[in-house]
Amino acid sequence: MKKNLLILILTAALMPLAASAQNIKFEEYDLDNGLHVILSQNHKTPNVVVSVMYHVGSKNEEPHLTGFAHFFEHLMFEGTENIPRHTYDKYVTDAGGSLNANTSFDRTYYYEKLPSNYLELGLWLESERMLHPFIEEIGVNTQKDVVCQEMGQTRDNQPYGTALQKIFTNAYKVHPYNHDVIGSEEHVRNASIEDFKNFHDMFYVPDNAVLTICGDFDIDQAKEWVELYFSDIPGGTQPIRRPERDIEPARTAPVKDTVYDNIQMPMLIEVYPAPAYGPGDYFPMTIFNAILSSGNSCRFQTEIVDGKQTGLMAASAMIPLEHPGIFMVQAYPNNVDLGVLEADIDSVIFDLLENGISDREFQKVMNMVEMSVASSNSSIEGVAEELATAYTYFKDTDFVNESLKAYSGITKEQVLETAKKYIDPNQKISIYYLPKQK
């Protein structure tokens, strides 16, 4: 998490196109404690991924205790009753494996990739931190320092580092997407051990989690170990806090925000409403985004960067959120005022909406989608996360296979019709990043 989060989002702009070019085969079932288990065999390499996705992200936090989901991403590597502090990762690396975790607005994801003969190790490790992680003074204080240092490195003291925060605080006035994933240093610093324990006990329970095993393994043996290590973990005992889905009111007038930052190059951000990740409008909107921003012949590149040359770079992205999300544009000017660049960006967007897409352009974009989906299941890490996400968001694991069919049936008329529902000038947010005035 050392990179600017906004750049990471734009770099991953095609990520939501992910789907399986060939059906991903899997088996799934529930333990009595509510843990959902997904098993997907792939014998191409002698490796296996063990992952756990908890259905908790920053949107589940209380307004005065933000940053907790991200904090637990760190804290749950601290150790458990049977794993000494700061040795969790050593178990994996000593076995020749790797591990990581990530947190979003909607979920937190942990995984280990191991040689196949270490599957039991991965299951034991994940069961250990689900059952009894260390939530004690020394570990909490250590991770408070780590997380707050990360806030400075990735957001507070980095050029454009507050951009993601500005986007979401402007786009959401009611929904808890209005605070960023990394949260508030004041909230994290001032939180008590009891605050963290309460958060853990609500969310990090088997009936709020998905365990996925993907790769080279024996299904019967895996089931035995899953039963051994996870079946006796108690389920949650309290209702899980979840915000309502459609609580954000529509904006009725455009918004403009100006940020003076320690930067050399001005930056323009535009934000519009967008559909939630999943079935329906999300897929056509990703095609609209790809026409604008994907590949060397996309509209922004040919018209803004190469044509008018008012932008050094212009890119757009759909941010895949469980609840209604955002479509955003990021651009850097080429010796022009941001107002000029903004007008040119708008001209490209609305020309596309008004005058449509040629058959050739549409086919090129759809070919790009096909290439993207063809490579999306090339790694067992990616498949494991796709399967877990599908169940976590939709309770429909086969969404990973259905999404390819959804793309194949999209027409260019449907793309434009859908985009016009969301690209509304009255709901536009413009954010200008300008160098601090001396």
Buried (B, 14 or more C-beta within 10 A) or exposed (E): BEEBBBBEBBEEBBBBBBBBBEEBEBBBEEBEBBBBBBBBBBEEEEBBBBBBBBBBBBBBBEEEBBBBBBBBBBBBBBBBEEBEBEEBBEBBEEBEBBBBBBBBBBBBBBBBBBBBEBBBBBBBBBBBBBBEBBBBEEBBEBBBEEBBEBBEBBBBEBBBBBBBBBBBBBBBEEBBBBBBBBBBBEBBEEBEEEBBEBBBEBBBBBBBBBBBBBBBBEEEEBBEBBEEBBEEBEEBEEEEBEBEEEEBEEBEEEEEBEBEBEBEEBBBBBBBBBBBBBBEBBBBBBBBBBBBBBBEEBBBBBBBBEBBEBBBBBBBBBBBBBBBBBBBBBBBBBEBEBEBBBEBBBEBBEEBBEEEBEEEBBEBBBEBBBEBBBEBBEBBBBBBBBBBBBBBBBEEBBBBBBBBEBBEEBEBEBBBEBBEEBBEEEBBBBBBBBEEEE
